[in-house]
Amino acid sequence: MSRDNMPDKIRGVKEPIIITMCHTSISDAIRNATPIQIHAWKESACVSVLMQSYVEQMKRIGVSSVYWMPNAVNQVFFDKQADLSVCHHKVICVGRIEEHQKRPHLLIQAFGKIAKRYPEWSLHLYGEQSNAHYVNRLKKLADEYQVTDRVIFEGPSNAIVDHLQEADIFAFPSSSEGFGIALTEAMAVGLPAIGYRSCDAVNELIIDGENGFLCDDGVDDFANKLAMLIDNQALRIQMGEKARQAMQIYSPQRIWDRWESLLNSLIATH
């Protein structure tokens, strides 16, 4: 049916305003996109992306209307913030136990390399453990480094903030992230973080040398940065406070205000 032949009631309705949300790493999304997906991005009234750097990446492939819309990060009340003046001797990682994106094997290797120097410290891994074969490989890896009793597979938890509060360092060895919710939650609690410089999102959320460390690919640099934080409680406190402050721009109220501004702008121009 042509628009001219439509009933008046239908003809008078404006075209819908379509916002496309891309909640993965944009480099991954573009690499895996089909021509139909790219066409859909270009035809959308707006494509929302999670990190500021993603805006330019989208525009390079011809998507003209792109808007930075990060996830909201709950702000932690004072009584839930990590008290780094008390040393818990805990490194924590939150994320599903998965080999190719989350890569906890790199963290176990990094911890294993320095573990003998820090016998009081332990590594705690929180997250889904659906791949039993990979989990068994990780346990064998911990055994090879003689840290079996110090690498704790905690499994999933509904009280992650409580566990973050009881840790000293957040370690995040991901290869790729769209935003990194687990990382931002840890930083909001006030933990200094370590991640890889090559990881999308992580390399924007962690400001190297300020609220955590970004590492070169591989295990050695990660181990060295982990040792630097273990050795220096004052540095952990300083970086943890800056991490907490950095997360304030992602407060829910600010993100809802951004959504309201975007929607009002699209309505006004369509």
Residue pairs with C-beta under 8 A, 6 or more apart in sequence:
3 11
4 11
14 270
15 270
17 45
17 266
17 267
17 270
18 43
18 44
18 45
19 44
19 45
19 46
19 47
19 48
19 262
19 266
20 40
20 41
20 44
20 46
20 47
20 48
21 47
21 48
21 69
22 29
22 41
22 47
22 48
22 49
22 50
22 54
22 58
22 178
23 50
23 178
23 179
24 178
25 176
25 177
25 178
25 200
25 201
26 49
26 51
26 53
26 54
26 57
26 58
26 200
27 57
27 176
27 200
28 176
28 200
30 38
30 57
30 58
30 61
33 41
38 61
38 62
38 63
41 47
41 58
41 61
41 63
42 62
42 63
42 64
44 63
44 65
45 65
45 266
45 270
46 65
46 66
46 67
46 262
46 266
47 58
47 63
47 65
47 66
47 67
48 66
48 67
48 68
48 69
48 262
49 55
49 58
49 66
49 67
49 68
49 69
50 68
50 69
50 70
50 71
50 178
50 179
50 201
51 68
51 70
51 179
51 200
51 201
51 204
52 68
52 204
53 200
53 204
54 66
54 68
55 66
55 67
55 68
58 66
59 66
67 262
69 255
69 258
69 259
69 262
70 179
70 250
70 255
71 179
71 181
71 184
71 250
71 255
72 250
72 251
72 252
72 254
72 255
72 256
73 181
73 184
73 185
73 188
73 247
73 250
73 251
73 252
74 185
74 188
74 252
75 188
75 247
75 248
75 251
75 252
76 161
76 188
76 189
76 190
76 244
80 161
80 162
80 165
80 189
81 165
81 189
81 190
81 244
82 164
82 165
82 166
82 167
82 168
82 189
82 190
82 191
82 240
83 165
84 168
84 190
84 191
84 233
84 236
84 237
84 240
85 233
85 237
87 168
87 233
88 166
88 167
88 168
89 118
89 120
89 121
89 122
89 168
90 121
90 122
90 123
90 124
90 166
90 167
90 168
90 169
91 111
91 121
91 122
91 123
91 124
91 167
91 168
91 169
91 170
91 171
91 226
91 230
92 123
92 124
92 126
92 163
92 164
92 167
92 169
92 170
92 171
92 186
92 191
93 104
93 107
93 123
93 124
93 125
93 126
93 127
93 170
93 171
93 172
93 173
94 126
94 127
94 160
94 163
94 164
94 170
94 182
94 185
94 186
95 102
95 104
95 126
95 127
95 172
95 174
95 182
96 102
96 127
96 128
96 129
96 130
97 104
97 125
97 127
97 128
97 129
97 130
97 131
97 134
97 135
97 138
97 153
98 104
98 131
98 134
99 105
99 131
99 134
100 175
101 174
101 175
101 176
102 127
102 173
102 174
103 173
103 174
103 175
104 125
104 138
104 173
105 137
105 138
105 141
106 173
106 219
106 222
107 123
107 125
107 171
107 173
107 222
108 123
108 138
108 141
108 142
108 145
108 147
108 151
109 141
109 145
109 219
109 223
110 171
110 173
110 219
110 222
110 223
110 226
111 123
111 145
111 147
111 150
111 151
111 171
111 223
111 226
112 141
112 142
112 144
112 145
112 146
112 147
113 145
113 219
113 220
113 223
114 223
114 226
114 227
114 230
115 121
115 145
115 146
115 147
115 150
116 146
117 227
118 227
118 230
121 150
121 230
122 150
122 151
122 152
123 147
123 150
123 151
123 152
123 171
124 152
124 154
124 163
124 167
125 151
125 152
125 153
125 154
126 154
126 155
126 156
126 157
126 160
126 163
127 155
127 156
128 155
128 156
129 135
129 153
129 155
129 156
135 153
138 151
138 153
139 148
139 151
139 153
142 148
142 150
142 151
154 163
157 163
160 182
160 185
161 185
161 189
164 170
164 185
164 186
164 189
164 191
165 189
167 191
168 191
168 229
168 230
168 236
169 191
169 192
169 193
169 194
169 226
169 229
169 230
169 236
170 183
170 186
170 187
170 191
170 192
170 193
170 194
170 212
171 193
171 194
171 195
171 222
171 226
172 180
172 182
172 183
172 186
172 193
172 194
172 195
172 202
173 195
173 196
173 222
174 180
174 195
174 196
174 199
174 202
175 196
175 198
175 199
176 199
176 200
177 183
177 199
177 200
177 201
177 202
178 200
178 201
179 201
180 201
180 202
180 205
183 193
183 195
183 201
183 202
183 205
183 206
184 205
184 247
184 250
186 193
186 243
187 193
187 205
187 211
187 212
187 243
187 244
187 246
187 247
188 243
188 244
188 247
189 244
190 240
190 241
190 243
190 244
191 240
191 243
192 211
192 212
192 213
192 229
192 235
192 236
192 239
192 240
192 243
193 205
193 206
193 211
193 212
193 213
193 243
194 206
194 212
194 213
194 214
194 215
194 222
194 225
194 226
194 229
195 202
195 203
195 205
195 206
195 212
195 213
195 214
195 215
196 202
196 203
196 214
196 215
196 216
196 217
196 222
197 203
197 208
197 214
197 215
197 216
197 217
198 217
202 214
203 214
205 246
206 212
206 213
206 214
207 242
207 246
208 214
210 239
210 242
211 239
211 240
211 242
211 243
211 246
212 239
212 243
213 225
213 228
213 229
215 221
215 222
215 225
228 235
229 235
229 236
229 239
